[in-house]
Amino acid sequence: MLQRFVQTALLPATLASGALAAQTTPTSVNIYRYILSVDVPESPAFVALGVAPTHVLRGSAPKPITVAIIDAFPGGNQAAPGVALDVAPYFLAGGGVRRVTRWRSMSLGGRLTRVLVKTIVSLGAVRDPADPGASLVGLALRSAVHDPHDPLLNSSLPDEVAAELARHGIPDSLSTDDVLSGGVDLAPLFARARRAMRARSGDAQIAMGWGVAGRLHSGVLKGDSLDPLRHTLWLSGQFTAGRRLDILATMQVRSVFRSDVRVWLGAALQHKTTAVDYRAELYYDTRSHDGHPGVAVEARVLPHMGLVAALASQPVDFAGTGPRRLAVRTLLNWFYASDR
């Protein structure tokens, strides 16, 4: 009798709670409203060019748009400034609105959709440190093939955002800037999601890429002005061992399809804090039989802007066959993100 009374008393509250959940749980979302400003991966074009600040690469998902400016100071050579632009074609095509159930689907179609959305095209150029009169240019593709740190996939952030907007009577279709101007501060929700995604222990993010680079002998890109072409393939993984510790591993196959092909095998430890990541790495060149250590610090200096400073040992010539020298690299990047 008492049980029936309790059930009857709680029934209106249960129905109201279910109705609220139905109202605030979005059926479709714009996936680009949930891009977190953490774990910005290396520019694929810089990887193909061999000038990325770090050689053991992140496995994290890319941002829809990233602009990176680098300046390298290899020992005994002139500075080698460069720039790269990374863009997701799916983002440029105006995509983004997806059904939540389709996005979270573990079917082949659902998985391929997520890989397609997290694929970027990268263009980059740097001055050749061995020849100040020439430039190195690169084109690359990169895809995140496994991303358990996706907040749309493995967090309650979409439901929390929808509930907060519904509480203020604001449509979920509005842009982030419009939401902020309406008096709704979603920053605490995104901050909590950043902490939760960064702290997911026991899983790995996996990415793969391909790039081609060559030396441009003149200021005009012509068929006979770009040589030699060197292709690079790579696979990277980022395992979250704890709330503040990632273990990274990378295999790069450089100068693919050439007689001087070489493989770089590397591992790194990354200590994470709220605003700064510290990384120590070591990679082994199977052709020269040399080990190359390196350290890097990455800080989020402004909203949507990060700064990387790295010190690494590697051959400084484009072919990767010259003498090993210490190189200091600094990189400033701006990236698209939904949070602030």
ABEGO torsion letter per residue (X at the ends): XAAAAAAAAAAAAAAAAAAAAAAABBABBBAAAABBBBGBBBBAAAAAAGABABABBBABBBBABBBBBBBBBBBGBBBBBBBBBBBBAAAAAGBGBBBAAAAABABAAAAAAAAAAABBBBBBBBBBAABAABBBBBBBBBBBABBAABAAAABAAAAAAAAAAAAAGBBAABBAAAAAAAGBBAAAAAAAAAAAAAABBGBBBBBBBBBBBBBBABABBBAAABOBBBBBBBBBBBBBABAABBBBBBBBBBGBGBAABBBBBBBBBBBBBAABBBBBBBBBBAAAGBBBBBBBBBBBABBGBBBBBBBBBBBABAAGABBBBBBBBBBBBBBBBABX
